Amino acid sequence: MEKSWEQLEEACKGCRRCPLWQGRHHVVIDRGSRTSKIMLVGEGPGEQEDLQGKAFVGPAGQLLDKMLQAAGFSLEEVYIANIVKCRPPYNRDPQEEERQACLNYLRYQFALVRPKIVVCLGRIAALTLMDPNFRITRQHGQWMEKKGVLFVATYHPSALLRDESKKKEAWEDWKGIRDRYRAMEQEGKE
C-alpha cells in the first residue's frame, strides 16, 4: 500500500501508544517542505508548538529560522520534524519509551520525505537517530552515513537560548551543513 501524508496524520492523531497524548492540544507532525532533501529533527514540541500544531514555532523555532536564513537556507528548502509528536510535560526530555512509541511515525516521515541529509537538533535526537552514546558537546558537527543518508548533529536552538556561549560552535556546524548540502546539490546537477 502506498504511504501518504494523510495516513500518517490520521495515525498520529489517533495515537495512544504512550501517556503523552493525554496532555496534548495538537499532534505536531512537521513544518516546511515535504519534498526537501534536508530534514531537521528535534526532540519534541514545546508549548507554542503544542498550541499551534506546527514544529519549531516558539522561541527556539524563531532562533532556528534565523540560523537557517543566516546559513543561506530558505525556510521552504528544509523539512522540520521531531522525535515525539506530543509535548512532554513542562518541556522535559522525552523518555525512552515515549521516543520508541513515536519512532515508527518518524520512520514513516523519512520514507515520505526521503532526505539526503538529516540534521539532529540536540542531544536527544542524536542519541535516538545516530548513536545511543552520542555526546553533543564532543561530537556536534561530525558526519556519519547510514543507509546512504548523511547524519550530523548540532546544538538544539533551545540550548543556545540558555547558553549563548555555544552559538559560535553551532554557527560552524551550520556552515558545514550548508556547504555539504550545496555540494550535494551541485553533484545532482552534473
C-alpha positions in Angstrom: 0.0 0.0 0.0 1.2 3.5 -0.9 2.2 5.6 2.1 0.6 9.0 2.3 0.7 12.1 4.5 -3.0 11.8 5.2 -2.4 8.2 6.6 0.5 9.5 8.8 -1.6 12.4 10.1 -4.5 10.2 11.0 -2.3 7.6 12.7 -0.6 10.3 14.8 -3.9 12.0 15.7 -5.3 8.7 16.9 -2.2 7.6 18.7 -2.4 6.4 22.3 1.0 4.5 22.4 2.3 6.5 25.4 0.8 8.8 28.0 1.9 12.0 26.2 -1.4 12.1 24.2 -3.3 12.8 27.4 -1.9 16.3 27.7 -1.7 17.4 24.1 -3.7 20.2 22.4 -2.4 19.2 19.0 -0.3 16.5 17.4 2.8 18.2 16.0 4.0 16.5 12.9 6.1 18.9 10.9 6.8 22.2 9.3 8.5 23.1 6.0 8.9 21.4 2.6 7.8 17.8 2.4 9.9 17.4 -0.7 13.1 18.7 0.9 16.5 16.8 0.7 17.4 18.1 4.1 15.4 17.1 7.2 15.9 18.6 10.7 14.8 16.5 13.6 14.3 17.9 17.2 13.2 16.1 20.3 9.6 17.1 20.8 7.1 20.0 20.7 7.1 22.8 23.2 4.2 24.9 24.4 3.8 27.0 21.3 4.2 24.0 19.0 1.5 22.2 21.0 -0.8 25.2 20.8 -0.3 25.9 17.1 0.2 22.3 15.9 3.4 23.1 14.0 7.1 22.2 14.7 9.5 24.8 15.9 7.3 27.9 16.0 8.2 29.0 19.6 11.3 30.9 20.7 13.6 28.0 19.7 12.0 27.8 16.3 12.4 31.5 15.8 16.1 31.2 16.5 16.3 28.2 14.2 14.7 30.2 11.4 17.3 32.9 11.9 20.2 30.4 11.9 18.8 28.8 8.7 18.5 32.1 7.0 21.9 33.2 8.1 23.4 30.0 6.7 21.6 30.7 3.4 18.7 28.3 3.6 15.2 29.4 2.7 12.5 28.2 5.0 10.9 26.4 2.1 14.1 24.5 1.5 14.0 22.4 4.7 11.7 19.9 6.4 11.4 20.0 10.2 10.1 17.3 12.5 10.5 15.9 16.0 11.2 12.5 17.5 7.9 12.7 19.6 4.7 14.2 18.2 3.2 15.3 21.6 4.6 17.8 24.1 6.2 16.2 27.1 5.0 17.9 30.4 7.0 21.0 31.3 9.1 20.6 28.2 11.1 17.8 29.8 13.2 15.5 27.6 11.1 12.7 26.0 11.6 9.5 27.9 13.0 6.4 26.1 9.6 4.7 26.0 8.0 7.8 24.5 10.7 8.1 21.9 10.3 4.4 21.0 6.5 4.8 20.8 6.8 7.6 18.1 9.8 6.2 16.2 7.7 4.5 13.6 6.0 7.7 12.8 9.4 9.4 12.2 10.4 6.4 10.0 7.2 7.0 8.0 8.2 10.6 7.6 11.7 9.6 6.4 10.0 7.2 3.9 7.8 10.1 2.6 10.4 12.8 2.5 13.4 10.7 1.5 16.1 13.2 2.7 19.7 13.0 1.7 20.8 14.9 4.9 19.4 14.6 8.4 20.3 17.2 11.0 19.7 16.1 14.6 18.9 19.2 16.6 20.3 18.4 20.1 21.3 15.5 22.2 18.0 13.6 22.3 17.7 13.5 18.5 21.3 12.5 18.1 21.0 9.7 20.8 17.9 8.4 19.1 19.0 8.6 15.4 22.8 8.5 15.4 24.3 6.7 18.4 23.0 5.9 21.8 26.3 7.0 23.3 26.4 10.3 21.4 28.0 13.3 23.3 26.7 16.6 21.8 29.5 18.7 23.2 32.2 16.5 21.7 30.5 15.1 18.5 28.5 18.0 17.1 29.3 18.8 13.6 30.7 15.3 12.9 29.1 13.5 9.9 28.1 9.8 9.7 26.4 7.9 6.9 23.5 5.4 7.5 21.9 3.6 4.6 23.0 6.3 2.1 21.8 9.2 4.2 24.2 11.7 5.8 23.6 12.5 9.5 25.0 15.3 11.6 24.1 16.8 14.9 24.3 20.3 16.3 23.0 22.1 19.4 19.3 22.4 19.8 18.2 26.0 19.5 16.7 26.0 23.0 20.2 25.1 24.3 21.6 28.1 22.6 18.9 30.3 24.2 20.0 29.0 27.6 23.8 29.2 26.9 24.8 31.7 24.2 28.5 30.7 24.5 27.6 27.7 22.3 26.4 29.8 19.4 29.8 30.1 17.8 30.2 26.3 17.7 26.6 26.0 16.3 27.3 28.5 13.6 30.4 26.5 12.5 28.1 23.4 12.4 25.6 25.2 10.2 28.2 26.5 7.8 29.4 22.9 7.4 25.8 21.7 6.9 25.2 24.4 4.3 28.5 23.6 2.4 27.7 19.8 2.4 24.2 20.4 1.2 25.2 22.9 -1.6 27.9 20.4 -2.7 25.3 17.7 -2.9 23.0 19.9 -4.9 25.9 20.6 -7.4 26.6 16.9 -7.8 23.0 16.3 -8.6 23.0 18.9 -11.4 26.1 17.4 -13.1 
